[in-house]
Amino acid sequence: MGRSWLDVDGWGVEEVSPDPDRYRVRVFDGETIRRVFEIEGGVATYPEADLEVDFPTGIVPDARIGMSQAGGRWDWGVEAVIALSG
């Protein structure tokens, strides 16, 4: 919930809701970010051609994918991260 200055005599509360349909997806190789893209809706596709560009020698043991929801006018929300397996 955000706060805004209303009527110059006090603080009012202005609701700020996250954008429920926009997400950021990040592909990690250890601590290195290999790819970042945004999607609408909660389903992402990671094409095999992109996978081959990001991991030309194959998926490494510490490869991960993270996804976070857009946070309205604030930054991205908490990122959920899962292992990327071949």
C-alpha positions as CSV (number, residue, x, y, z in Angstrom):
1,M,0.0,0.0,0.0
2,G,1.5,3.4,-1.0
3,R,1.0,6.7,0.6
4,S,0.3,10.1,-1.0
5,W,-0.2,13.7,0.1
6,L,-3.9,14.5,-0.2
7,D,-5.6,17.9,0.5
8,V,-2.4,19.4,1.7
9,D,-3.4,18.9,5.4
10,G,-2.5,15.3,6.0
11,W,-1.5,11.9,4.7
12,G,-4.1,9.8,2.9
13,V,-3.8,6.3,1.8
14,E,-3.7,5.5,-1.9
15,E,-4.0,1.9,-2.9
16,V,-1.3,0.7,-5.2
17,S,-1.9,-2.8,-6.5
18,P,0.6,-5.0,-8.4
19,D,0.1,-5.6,-12.1
20,P,-1.3,-9.2,-11.9
21,D,-0.5,-10.0,-15.5
22,R,3.1,-8.9,-15.9
23,Y,6.1,-10.9,-14.8
24,R,9.9,-10.9,-15.3
25,V,11.7,-14.1,-16.1
26,R,15.5,-14.4,-15.5
27,V,17.7,-17.3,-16.5
28,F,20.8,-17.8,-14.4
29,D,24.0,-19.7,-14.9
30,G,25.3,-19.6,-11.3
31,E,25.3,-15.9,-10.5
32,T,25.5,-14.9,-14.1
33,I,22.2,-13.8,-15.7
34,R,22.0,-15.3,-19.2
35,R,18.6,-13.9,-20.2
36,V,15.8,-11.6,-19.0
37,F,12.4,-11.2,-20.5
38,E,8.9,-10.1,-19.5
39,I,5.7,-11.9,-20.1
40,E,2.0,-11.2,-19.6
41,G,0.1,-13.9,-17.7
42,G,1.7,-16.6,-15.6
43,V,3.0,-18.9,-18.3
44,A,6.5,-18.6,-19.8
45,T,8.0,-20.5,-22.7
46,Y,11.8,-20.9,-22.9
47,P,12.4,-22.0,-26.5
48,E,15.1,-24.7,-27.1
49,A,16.9,-22.3,-29.5
50,D,17.3,-19.8,-26.6
51,L,18.4,-22.5,-24.3
52,E,21.1,-23.5,-26.8
53,V,22.3,-19.9,-27.0
54,D,22.4,-19.5,-23.2
55,F,24.0,-22.9,-22.5
56,P,25.9,-23.9,-25.6
57,T,27.7,-26.8,-23.9
58,G,24.5,-28.0,-22.1
59,I,22.7,-27.1,-18.9
60,V,25.1,-26.6,-16.0
61,P,24.3,-27.9,-12.5
62,D,23.6,-24.5,-11.1
63,A,21.3,-23.2,-13.9
64,R,18.1,-21.7,-12.5
65,I,15.0,-19.8,-13.7
66,G,13.5,-17.0,-11.6
67,M,10.1,-15.3,-11.9
68,S,8.8,-12.2,-10.2
69,Q,5.6,-10.2,-10.5
70,A,5.6,-6.5,-11.5
71,G,5.0,-4.4,-8.4
72,G,3.0,-1.5,-9.7
73,R,5.1,1.6,-9.5
74,W,7.5,-0.1,-7.2
75,D,10.2,-2.6,-8.2
76,W,9.7,-6.3,-8.9
77,G,8.3,-8.6,-6.2
78,V,10.0,-11.4,-4.5
79,E,11.5,-13.8,-7.1
80,A,10.6,-17.4,-7.1
81,V,13.5,-19.5,-8.3
82,I,13.7,-23.1,-9.5
83,A,16.5,-25.3,-10.9
84,L,16.6,-25.7,-14.7
85,S,17.1,-29.3,-15.5
86,G,17.7,-31.0,-18.8
